[in-house]
Amino acid sequence: MEEDQPASRDEADAHSPDTASTGKGISASERDRRKKAVAFAVANAGLSGFNVPLETDPQLQRFIDGDIDLAELLDGNLSVDQLGK
């Protein structure tokens, strides 16, 4: 693991600025909804015994920020084979 990368999502969240920027015109409430949905999905995968790789975080952040929509996030982002169990 590289030294400058966070060891966990919690650590990554502690270092990421929470700005008012809403990407491609999404509202702050939509950004908050997306952030909660991503956190829920990652936690749900973890509770199901899967490991969502930290390498997916930039793509998840692009979804939260409104740079991509859900279809773009899911299109080729992760397959079940990539999830560690």
ZADREN-181051 format. One record per residue: residue number from 1; residue in three letters; x, y, z negated of N, C-alpha, C in turn. Coordinates in Angstrom, 1 decimal, always signed. Layout:
N
  seq  type     n.u     n.v     n.w    ca.u    ca.v    ca.w     c.u     c.v     c.w
  NUM   ALA       X       Y       Z       X       Y       Z       X       Y       Z
...
This chain:
85
  seq  type     n.u     n.v     n.w    ca.u    ca.v    ca.w     c.u     c.v     c.w
    1   MET    +0.9    -1.2    +0.0    +0.0    +0.0    +0.0    +0.9    +1.2    +0.0
    2   GLU    +0.5    +2.2    +0.8    +1.3    +3.4    +0.9    +1.1    +4.2    -0.4
    3   GLU    +2.2    +4.9    -0.8    +2.2    +5.7    -2.0    +1.2    +6.8    -2.1
    4   ASP    +0.9    +7.5    -0.9    +0.1    +8.6    -0.9    -1.4    +8.3    -0.7
    5   GLN    -1.8    +7.0    -0.6    -3.2    +6.6    -0.4    -3.7    +6.3    -1.8
    6   PRO    -5.0    +6.7    -2.0    -5.6    +6.3    -3.3    -5.9    +4.8    -3.4
    7   ALA    -5.8    +4.3    -4.6    -6.0    +2.9    -4.9    -7.4    +2.5    -4.8
    8   SER    -8.3    +3.4    -5.0    -9.8    +3.1    -5.0   -10.6    +4.2    -4.5
    9   ARG   -11.8    +3.9    -4.2   -12.7    +5.0    -3.8   -12.9    +6.1    -4.8
   10   ASP   -13.0    +5.6    -6.1   -13.2    +6.6    -7.2   -12.0    +7.6    -7.2
   11   GLU   -10.8    +7.1    -7.0    -9.6    +7.9    -7.0    -9.7    +8.8    -5.8
   12   ALA   -10.1    +8.3    -4.7   -10.2    +9.1    -3.4   -11.2   +10.2    -3.6
   13   ASP   -12.4    +9.9    -4.2   -13.4   +10.9    -4.5   -12.9   +12.1    -5.4
   14   ALA   -12.0   +11.7    -6.3   -11.4   +12.7    -7.2   -10.5   +13.7    -6.5
   15   HIS   -10.0   +13.3    -5.4    -9.1   +14.1    -4.6    -9.7   +14.8    -3.4
   16   SER   -10.9   +14.4    -3.1   -11.5   +15.0    -1.9   -12.4   +16.2    -2.2
   17   PRO   -12.2   +17.3    -1.5   -12.9   +18.5    -1.8   -14.4   +18.4    -1.4
   18   ASP   -15.3   +18.8    -2.3   -16.7   +18.7    -2.0   -17.1   +20.1    -1.5
   19   THR   -17.1   +20.3    -0.2   -17.4   +21.7    +0.3   -18.8   +21.8    +0.8
   20   ALA   -19.2   +23.0    +1.1   -20.6   +23.3    +1.5   -20.7   +23.0    +3.0
   21   SER   -19.6   +22.7    +3.7   -19.6   +22.4    +5.1   -20.6   +21.2    +5.4
   22   THR   -21.4   +21.4    +6.4   -22.4   +20.3    +6.7   -22.2   +19.7    +8.0
   23   GLY   -21.1   +19.8    +8.6   -20.8   +19.2    +9.9   -21.7   +19.7   +11.0
   24   LYS   -22.3   +18.8   +11.8   -23.0   +19.2   +13.0   -24.5   +19.6   +12.6
   25   GLY   -24.6   +20.6   +11.8   -25.8   +21.2   +11.5   -26.7   +20.4   +10.5
   26   ILE   -26.2   +19.4    +9.8   -27.1   +18.8    +8.9   -27.1   +19.6    +7.6
   27   SER   -28.2   +19.5    +6.9   -28.4   +20.3    +5.7   -27.6   +19.7    +4.6
   28   ALA   -27.5   +20.5    +3.5   -26.8   +20.0    +2.3   -27.5   +18.9    +1.7
   29   SER   -28.8   +18.9    +1.7   -29.6   +17.8    +1.2   -29.4   +16.5    +2.0
   30   GLU   -29.3   +16.6    +3.3   -29.1   +15.5    +4.2   -27.7   +14.9    +3.9
   31   ARG   -26.7   +15.8    +3.7   -25.3   +15.4    +3.4   -25.3   +14.6    +2.1
   32   ASP   -26.0   +15.1    +1.1   -26.1   +14.5    -0.2   -26.8   +13.1    -0.1
   33   ARG   -27.8   +13.1    +0.7   -28.5   +11.8    +0.9   -27.6   +10.8    +1.6
   34   ARG   -26.9   +11.2    +2.6   -25.9   +10.3    +3.2   -24.8    +9.8    +2.3
   35   LYS   -24.3   +10.8    +1.4   -23.3   +10.4    +0.5   -23.8    +9.3    -0.5
   36   LYS   -25.0    +9.5    -1.0   -25.6    +8.5    -1.9   -25.8    +7.2    -1.2
   37   ALA   -26.2    +7.2    +0.1   -26.5    +6.0    +0.8   -25.2    +5.2    +1.0
   38   VAL   -24.1    +5.9    +1.4   -22.8    +5.3    +1.6   -22.3    +4.7    +0.2
   39   ALA   -22.4    +5.4    -0.8   -22.0    +4.9    -2.1   -22.8    +3.7    -2.5
   40   PHE   -24.1    +3.7    -2.3   -25.0    +2.5    -2.6   -24.6    +1.3    -1.7
   41   ALA   -24.3    +1.6    -0.4   -23.9    +0.5    +0.5   -22.6    -0.2    +0.1
   42   VAL   -21.6    +0.7    -0.3   -20.3    +0.2    -0.7   -20.5    -0.6    -2.0
   43   ALA   -21.2    -0.1    -2.9   -21.4    -0.8    -4.2   -22.2    -2.1    -4.0
   44   ASN   -23.2    -2.1    -3.1   -24.0    -3.3    -2.8   -23.1    -4.4    -2.2
   45   ALA   -22.2    -4.0    -1.3   -21.3    -4.9    -0.7   -20.4    -5.5    -1.7
   46   GLY   -19.9    -4.7    -2.7   -19.0    -5.1    -3.7   -19.7    -6.1    -4.6
   47   LEU   -21.0    -5.8    -5.0   -21.7    -6.7    -5.9   -22.1    -8.0    -5.2
   48   SER   -22.1    -8.0    -3.9   -22.3    -9.2    -3.1   -21.1   -10.0    -2.8
   49   GLY   -20.0    -9.6    -3.4   -18.7   -10.3    -3.3   -17.9    -9.9    -2.1
   50   PHE   -18.2    -8.8    -1.4   -17.5    -8.4    -0.2   -16.6    -7.2    -0.6
   51   ASN   -15.6    -7.0    +0.1   -14.7    -5.8    -0.1   -14.7    -5.0    +1.2
   52   VAL   -15.2    -3.7    +1.1   -15.2    -2.8    +2.2   -13.8    -2.2    +2.2
   53   PRO   -13.0    -2.4    +3.2   -11.6    -1.8    +3.3   -11.6    -0.3    +3.2
   54   LEU   -10.6    +0.2    +2.5   -10.4    +1.6    +2.3   -10.2    +2.3    +3.7
   55   GLU    -9.7    +1.5    +4.7    -9.5    +2.1    +6.0   -10.8    +2.5    +6.7
   56   THR   -11.9    +2.1    +6.2   -13.2    +2.6    +6.8   -13.6    +3.9    +6.2
   57   ASP   -13.0    +4.4    +5.1   -13.4    +5.6    +4.5   -13.5    +6.8    +5.4
   58   PRO   -12.5    +7.0    +6.4   -12.6    +8.2    +7.2   -13.9    +8.2    +8.1
   59   GLN   -14.2    +7.0    +8.6   -15.5    +6.8    +9.4   -16.7    +7.1    +8.5
   60   LEU   -16.7    +6.6    +7.3   -17.8    +6.8    +6.4   -17.9    +8.3    +6.1
   61   GLN   -16.8    +9.0    +5.9   -16.8   +10.4    +5.6   -17.3   +11.2    +6.8
   62   ARG   -17.0   +10.8    +8.0   -17.5   +11.4    +9.2   -19.1   +11.3    +9.3
   63   PHE   -19.6   +10.2    +8.8   -21.1   +10.0    +8.8   -21.6   +10.9    +7.7
   64   ILE   -21.0   +11.0    +6.5   -21.5   +11.8    +5.5   -21.5   +13.3    +5.9
   65   ASP   -20.5   +13.7    +6.6   -20.3   +15.1    +7.0   -21.2   +15.5    +8.2
   66   GLY   -21.8   +14.5    +8.8   -22.7   +14.8   +10.0   -22.0   +14.8   +11.3
   67   ASP   -20.8   +14.4   +11.3   -20.0   +14.4   +12.6   -20.5   +13.2   +13.5
   68   ILE   -21.0   +12.1   +12.9   -21.5   +11.0   +13.7   -22.9   +10.6   +13.0
   69   ASP   -23.7    +9.9   +13.8   -25.0    +9.5   +13.2   -24.8    +8.0   +12.8
   70   LEU   -25.9    +7.5   +12.3   -25.9    +6.1   +11.8   -25.5    +5.1   +12.9
   71   ALA   -26.1    +5.3   +14.1   -25.8    +4.4   +15.2   -24.4    +4.4   +15.5
   72   GLU   -23.7    +5.5   +15.5   -22.3    +5.6   +15.8   -21.5    +5.0   +14.7
   73   LEU   -21.9    +5.2   +13.5   -21.2    +4.6   +12.4   -21.2    +3.0   +12.5
   74   LEU   -22.4    +2.5   +12.8   -22.5    +1.0   +12.9   -22.0    +0.4   +14.1
   75   ASP   -21.9    +1.2   +15.2   -21.4    +0.7   +16.5   -19.9    +0.4   +16.4
   76   GLY   -19.6    -0.9   +16.2   -18.3    -1.3   +16.2   -17.4    -1.0   +15.0
   77   ASN   -18.1    -0.4   +13.9   -17.3    +0.0   +12.8   -16.8    -1.2   +11.9
   78   LEU   -17.7    -2.0   +11.5   -17.3    -3.2   +10.7   -18.1    -4.4   +11.1
   79   SER   -17.4    -5.5   +11.1   -18.1    -6.8   +11.3   -18.0    -7.5   +10.0
   80   VAL   -18.8    -8.5    +9.8   -18.7    -9.3    +8.6   -17.3   -10.0    +8.5
   81   ASP   -16.7   -10.3    +9.6   -15.4   -10.9    +9.6   -14.3   -10.0    +9.0
   82   GLN   -14.5    -8.7    +9.0   -13.6    -7.7    +8.5   -13.8    -7.5    +7.0
   83   LEU   -14.9    -7.9    +6.4   -15.1    -7.8    +5.0   -14.5    -8.9    +4.3
   84   GLY   -13.6    -8.5    +3.3   -12.9    -9.6    +2.5   -13.9   -10.2    +1.5
   85   LYS   -13.8   -11.4    +1.4   -14.7   -12.1    +0.4   -13.9   -12.9    -0.6
